[in-house]
Amino acid sequence: MNILITGGAGFIGINLAISFADKGATVSILDNFITSSKNRITKILTRYNLNLIEADLTLGIPDEIREKTFEQIYHLACPTGVNNLIRLSEEMLVTCAIGTKNILDLAKEQKAKFLLASSSEVYGDPEIFPQKETYSGNVDCRGIRSPYEEGKRFAESLVTMYCRKYGLDGKIVRIFNTYGPNMSESDNRVIPKLLRFSMANLPLTVEGKGLQRRTFLYIDDLITGIKLIMNSDNGIPVFNLGSEQDISILELAQSILYLTNSLSTIEFTDRPDHDHKARMPDLKNVYNLGWQPSVNLKEGLTRTINHIKNNSSY
Ligand SMILES: NC(=O)c1ccc[n+]([C@@H]2O[C@H](COP(=O)([O-])OP(=O)(O)OC[C@H]3O[C@@H](n4cnc5c(N)ncnc54)[C@H](O)[C@@H]3O)[C@@H](O)[C@H]2O)c1
């Protein structure tokens, strides 16, 4: 099978590429390395024989991609990171809009199955728990998080339009926090950041009192879910994918200290105004496909820590 993964050099993309290559698929990844690093994946590219096309999706589809025919296209390209919400705000919006349109046109031409990596951020600061896929969310279109939140919402709207108007076989996955091996060294999301500091015996920073609760899914479970959703045929176009096991950020920091055998202390700082209190996925749709997470947080953190120790990469 011929697979294309946009944003394939990033954390989720490279793990997805490895899992396909392991099963004998031919995998191309398209990335401009805006939130990932080429150095970090060089060995992986060779080991798994992945075809890298270095390009910015917003500038069009390179000839090298057009010359191939893909059965499945996974569209993951999007700058990520709360710390990038202002610095890469324009790139977030433009990639979600123009980048998504460019890759949708390719999927339409090639009649490829298509999957968009959307985000739980489409729910904004939710007023309903858990969030079902039918919940339309609570997002401020001018808020500080809007380049990412509204970018993903617009990308979802584009995919939906291509399905309705052009008969595209497209799926949307709203990903909730995911973690695991191959996260980038500069990834400032909570788990990689806590791991980085804890393993270096530096103080861990926890915002507020650390009582805000979050859920975390291990990457292998996410990938199993993404593939099931891409191949599903039950007429449902949009799926939440995440974990229902929530944990406070303080408890998470304490677990990480324990599992890394760290000498670090925990320091408390102010919480940013735009930080959401909590989110919780309603997972009935993906459970109905037969999906179940199989790696609990302790096991997933242990696997991630071992991977970092063996590869000196986050
Ligand atoms: N990791 C999570 O917990 C999580 C949660 C919700 C949604 N998602 C979504 O899943 C996808 C993958 O996330 P990730 O965690 O691997 O993030 P990541 O930042 O590691 O990967 C995103 C990749 O997209 C690439 N990219 C960005 N703009 C591009 C462009 N214009 N052209 C080509 N490449 C471009 C980046 O360089 C990067 O390699 C993203 O769309 C993200 O929004 C991830």
The ligand as an ORCA input file, in Angstrom:
! r2SCAN-3c Opt
* xyz 0 1
  N       0.187     15.264     20.052
  C      -1.025     15.568     20.488
  O      -1.331     15.340     21.666
  C      -2.066     16.151     19.553
  C      -3.306     16.521     20.099
  C      -4.285     17.043     19.253
  C      -4.040     17.175     17.887
  N      -2.839     16.814     17.387
  C      -2.626     17.023     15.935
  O      -1.950     15.914     15.364
  C      -1.054     16.371     14.345
  C       0.354     15.892     14.657
  O       0.716     16.416     15.937
  P       2.149     16.177     16.577
  O       1.944     16.055     18.034
  O       2.845     15.105     15.851
  O       2.824     17.602     16.309
  P       4.231     17.943     15.652
  O       4.404     19.426     15.762
  O       5.288     17.068     16.220
  O       4.000     17.527     14.119
  C       3.385     18.378     13.168
  C       4.254     18.349     11.931
  O       3.667     19.160     10.899
  C       4.721     19.826     10.220
  N       4.174     20.990      9.500
  C       3.554     22.064     10.044
  N       3.175     22.926      9.080
  C       3.560     22.379      7.888
  C       3.455     22.794      6.543
  N       2.890     23.959      6.190
  N       3.972     21.981      5.573
  C       4.557     20.801      5.891
  N       4.684     20.350      7.171
  C       4.183     21.140      8.157
  C       5.697     20.183     11.341
  O       6.983     20.516     10.907
  C       5.663     18.919     12.180
  O       6.626     17.989     11.773
  C      -1.163     17.900     14.285
  O      -2.065     18.245     13.258
  C      -1.752     18.239     15.638
  O      -2.506     19.421     15.584
  C      -1.833     16.318     18.190
*
